[in-house]
Amino acid sequence: MSPSRPLLGPMRLPFLILTPACVALGVGVAVYESGQVDFLQTLIVLLGAVAAHISVNALNEYFDFRSGLDLRTRPTPFSGGSGTLPRQPAYAGHALATGLTALAVAGGVGLYFVYVRGGSLLPLGLVGMLTIAAYTVWLTRNPLLCLVAPGLGFGTFMVMGTVFALTGRYTWGAFIASLVPFFLVSDLLLLNQFPDVEADESIGRRHFPVVIGRRASSRIYILFLALAYASIVTGVALGYLAPASLLGLLTLPLAVKAGLGAYRHAEDIPSLIPAMAQNVLLNIATPALAALGLLIG
């Protein structure tokens, strides 16, 4: 094992690519609505967003290890954590420190933009930080909160927060655009829960695959996919998003494959893996393409 692996593993670095895609969507809205944004402030926004993502990853790794969940799951390439702490238990404290430090960095970035843009950003930031801190320990014990919390974090908080940080205002365009990652990222975590149903239930988690089963949860997954694309179409139809943001619909055929795969293979985890891979691609490519459309107008 590389000496840096125990330190970097809890950050789940390969999955951090989701954050730039969501931030790009907020930047796209800000540019579309205001014409331009400050490059340095955009980088600071991205720093805060990546720090928030690292925080939720590292805290999730720490609490899953402490609860014993990591020893009960069968990891897939897209679920079950990095496996760092079960292999190196002595680094659990490092994972906790990483999560708390990254959360402090995200909070510091938020306070900077509260100073620059005003206190209207504060409620969004506080609820976002509370969601990060509470997700693994508390929110996963309520099906509805567990479903929507990831989407709120990467959609509502990240996209709308980016737009406010760069423009100083909340807009309908920002809200409608934020619905795209809201539904997609909620779906990302929902599908990733399918392999861990029995393990999660054993430690008291109550997300939808535990409560209503995988097959019924796959119907929620398909509904949320549809609502993500409907959000883009609605935003364009109402004039809040640029017509070119319909580029986000280019991933629709992949979404159809993922939805069918999730439904057909809900109870067969090895056969579900391709749908989980497609799900990851959807989460990155769809907001990125919609953001590109907003940037080119």
N, C-alpha and C positions, 0 to 999 in steps of 0.2 A: 504494500500500500504506500502511495506517495505520502511523504511527511505532511503535505498540505491538505490531504484528503479529509482527515478528521475535522479540520478547521473549516474547510470550504463545503464539505458534504452537506451539512444542515442548511446551507443557503439554497441548495437545489439549483445551482447555476444554470443548467440547461433550460429550466422552466422560466427563467427571468425574461426571456424574449417576449413573453406576453405583455409585460409592462410597457415597453416602447410602442407596441402596436396600439394599446389603449391610450397612451399619452398622445401619440400621433393623431388619433381621432379628435382629441380635444384641441390640439394645435390646429388641425384642419378647420374645425369650426371657428376658432378664434381668427384665423387668417381670412376665412370666407366672410365673416361678419365685420371685421375691422380693417382688413386690407393688409396688415402686417403685424408681426410680433417681434419682441426683442429677443435676439438670439441667446444672449447670456441668461436671461430669465427663463427661457425655454429649457436650457441645460439645467438650471437649478430645479425647475419643476421635475425634470426627468430624474435628477438625483434623489429628490424626496420620494418620488413614486417607487423607484427601485429599492430604496431603503425600506419603504413600507412593505414591499413584497418580500424582501429578505427577512424582515421581522416576522411576518406571519409564517413563512416557511420554517425558520429556525425555532420559533416557539412551538409550532406544531410538532416538529421533530422531538423537541425536549419533552413536551407533555405526553406524546404518544409513547415515548420510551419509558417515562416514569409510570404511566398507567399499566405498562406491560403489554400494550397493544402490539407493539412492533414484534414481539415474540409469538404472536398468534396469527399474524397475517401472512399470506403468501404473495409477495410483491410481484407486480407486473411492471413493464417498462413505464407505465403511466400512473401507477398507484402503489401504495404501501410504503412510501417514504424512501429516503436514500439508502437506508440500511447502515448508516455510519455508526450510530450509537450502539446498536446491538453488537457490532464488531469491536467497537472501542468505547465501552461504557465510561471510562475515565474522562471522556470529552463531553459528558452531559452538561457540566457546568459551562463549558465553552459555548455550547449551543444556546444555553439560556442567556449568557452574556452577549452573544451575537444578536439574539433576538431583541434584547432590551436596548442595546446600543443602537441598532438600526432603527428601532422605534423612536429613540431620542433624536436621531438625525432627521427622521421624517417629521417629528414634531418641531424641530428647529427650523426646518424649511417652511413648514406651515406658519410658524410665528413670524418669519421674515415676510411672507406675503400678506399676513394680517397687518403688519406694519406698513407695507407698501400700498396695499389695496383697500384696507379697511376691515372692520370687525365682522362684516357679513360672511367672511370666510370661516370664522371661528367655529360656529355650530357644526358645519360640515366636517371640519378637521377633527373636532373633538369626538363626534360620533364615529368617524372613521377610525381613530386611534382606539376607541373603546371596542369597536368591532374586532380589530386585530387582537387585542388583549383577551377578549372573551370568546373568540370563535371556538377554539379546540376544547376548552374546559366546560363552557356553558351552552353556547349556541348549538352545538352538535346534539344536544339533548332535546331540541324542539324541532320537529320536522320542517315547519314552515321557515323558521329563522335560519336553520341550517341550509335550506334551499336557496334563500334569497341573499344571505350575507355575502357570499363570494361575488355575486353580481352587483350588489351595492358597492362593494369595495372597488372593483375594477371598472364598474360602469358609472354609477351615480357619483361616487366620491372622486374617482380618478379623472373621469372625463369632464364633469362639471367643475371640479376643483381646478383642473388645468385651464379651462376657459376663463374662470374667474381670476385666477392668478395672472393670466396674461392680458385680460381686458378690463377687469374690475367690475364685471357684471355677470349675472346669471341670465340666460336667455332660453327661449323655447327651443331654439336650434340645439343648444348644448344639452338640454334635457332629452330631446328626441334622439340625438346621436348617442347619448349615454345608455339608451335602452338596448342598443345593439350588443355591447359587451355585457350589459346586465343579464340578458337572457342567455347569451352564449357562455359566459363564465359560470353562471349558475348551473348550466347544463354540463360544463366541463367537470365540475366537482360532483354533480349528481351521477354521471356515468362512471366516474372513477370510484364511486362508493360501491358499485355492484360487486367487485371481487371481494370486498371486505365485510359483507353483511354479517356473517356469523361472528367474526372477530369483533366487529364494532358493537354488536348486540351484547356480547359477553361483558363489555365494560360499561354498558349503560347508554350507549349512543342510540338516538331515536330519529335517524333521518328517514326519508321516505322509502328507500329500498328495504329498510328494516321494518317499517310500520305497515306498508301496504304491499311489499314484495317487489321483486325486480321487474316482472312483466308489467304491472300497473305503473311503475315508475318510468318505464320506457315510454309510456304514453305521455307523461309529463315532459319527458325529454323531447319528444317530437313536437309537442305543442310549443315549447320554448324556442325550438329551432324556427318554427314558422313565425313566431312573434318577433324574432330578431330581424328576419328579412322584411316582415310587414312594417317594422319601425323605419327602415330605410325608405321604403316606398311611401309611407305616410309622410315622412319628413319632406320628401321631394314634392309630393302632391300638394302639401300645404305651403310650400315655398320656403320652408325653414332650412332645407338642405339643398346644396347645388345638385342640378340634374346629373352631373357626372359622378356623384356619390353612388349612383346606381351600379357603379363598378363593383360594389360590394356584393351584388347579386351573382357575380361570376362564380362564387363558391357554392351556389345553390345545388348543382348536381352532386357535389361532394356531400352536402348536407342530406340529400335524399338517400345516398348510400349509407351514411352514418345512421340516419333514422331507421332505415330498414334493418340494418345490421343490429342495432340496439334492440329492436323489437323481436327479431327472429332469434337472436342468440342471448337473450336476457339471462337465461338460466345456464348457459354454456360459456363459461369464462374464457377458455382458450379460443373459442370461435369469436368471442366478443372483441379480442385484441385489435383486429383491423378497424373496427368502428371507433375504438378508443383513440387510435392513431389519427383517424380522419377527424375526430372531434378536436384534437389538438390543433391540427392544421386549420380547421374552421375558425378557431378562436384567434389565431394569429392573422390569417389572410383576410378575413372578412372586414375587421375594423381597419386594417392597413389599406385595403383597396378603397374602402369608403373614405378614408382620410386622404388618399391620393386624389380621389375625385373632388373633394372639397378644396384641396390645394390648387388644382388646375381650374376649378370653377365650373 
